[in-house]
Amino acid sequence: MQSQTFTVIHPQGFHARPSKLFVEKAGSFPCKVTLYKGTKKANGKSSLGLLTLGISAGSEITLETDGEQEEQALQELGEMLTKIYEE
């Protein structure tokens, strides 16, 4: 299992479009992907789960990957959390 905390920098946070892109990328990995924001937890392969976290700019999100390709998933998905998306 791999785990790392990232700070979201996108000015609008993680709204529908970035969440959709994140879920698509997470689905390409065979490992389990979980995100934590404070006491809330969500499946990283579920758009609804991500949206329920209410990720805004400046949110600290802990990303946890567990299973096959967990290191690669942590790196690539972590980069997505700290990216500014074109609107």
C-alpha positions as CSV (number, residue, x, y, z in Angstrom):
1,M,0.0,0.0,0.0
2,Q,1.2,3.5,-0.9
3,S,-0.1,6.8,0.5
4,Q,0.7,10.4,0.1
5,T,-1.0,13.8,0.9
6,F,-1.5,16.4,-1.9
7,T,-2.8,19.9,-1.9
8,V,-5.4,20.7,-4.6
9,I,-4.4,23.9,-6.4
10,H,-7.1,24.3,-9.1
11,P,-9.0,27.5,-8.3
12,Q,-12.4,25.8,-8.7
13,G,-11.3,22.7,-6.8
14,F,-12.2,19.3,-8.0
15,H,-15.5,19.8,-9.8
16,A,-17.3,17.6,-12.3
17,R,-14.7,17.7,-15.2
18,P,-11.5,17.1,-13.2
19,S,-13.3,14.4,-11.2
20,K,-14.4,12.6,-14.4
21,L,-10.8,12.7,-15.8
22,F,-9.5,11.5,-12.4
23,V,-11.9,8.6,-12.3
24,E,-11.1,7.6,-15.9
25,K,-7.4,7.5,-15.1
26,A,-7.9,5.7,-11.8
27,G,-10.0,3.1,-13.6
28,S,-7.0,2.3,-15.9
29,F,-5.1,0.9,-12.9
30,P,-5.9,-2.5,-11.4
31,C,-5.2,-1.4,-7.9
32,K,-7.6,0.0,-5.3
33,V,-7.7,3.8,-5.2
34,T,-9.0,5.7,-2.1
35,L,-9.1,9.4,-1.3
36,Y,-9.4,10.9,2.2
37,K,-10.4,14.5,3.0
38,G,-10.4,14.9,6.8
39,T,-12.7,12.2,8.1
40,K,-14.4,11.6,4.8
41,K,-13.3,8.8,2.5
42,A,-14.2,8.0,-1.1
43,N,-13.5,5.4,-3.8
44,G,-11.2,7.1,-6.3
45,K,-12.9,5.2,-9.2
46,S,-16.3,6.8,-8.4
47,S,-17.2,10.2,-9.7
48,L,-20.0,10.6,-7.2
49,G,-17.7,9.5,-4.4
50,L,-15.2,12.2,-5.4
51,L,-17.8,14.9,-5.7
52,T,-19.2,14.1,-2.2
53,L,-15.7,14.9,-0.7
54,G,-16.3,18.6,-1.7
55,I,-12.7,19.1,-2.8
56,S,-11.9,22.8,-3.1
57,A,-8.8,24.8,-3.8
58,G,-6.4,24.3,-0.9
59,S,-7.9,21.0,0.2
60,E,-5.4,18.5,1.5
61,I,-6.3,15.1,0.0
62,T,-4.6,11.9,1.1
63,L,-4.4,9.5,-1.9
64,E,-4.0,5.8,-1.1
65,T,-3.3,3.1,-3.6
66,D,-3.2,-0.6,-2.9
67,G,-2.4,-3.5,-5.2
68,E,-0.9,-4.0,-8.6
69,Q,0.7,-0.9,-10.1
70,E,0.1,1.1,-6.9
71,E,3.3,3.1,-7.2
72,Q,2.6,4.2,-10.7
73,A,-1.1,5.0,-9.8
74,L,0.0,7.1,-6.8
75,Q,2.4,9.1,-9.0
76,E,0.1,9.7,-11.9
77,L,-3.1,10.3,-9.9
78,G,-1.2,12.6,-7.4
79,E,-0.1,14.7,-10.4
80,M,-3.8,15.1,-11.4
81,L,-4.7,16.3,-7.9
82,T,-2.1,19.1,-8.2
83,K,-2.9,20.2,-11.7
84,I,-4.7,23.3,-13.0
85,Y,-7.2,22.1,-15.6
86,E,-8.1,24.1,-18.7
87,E,-11.7,25.4,-18.5
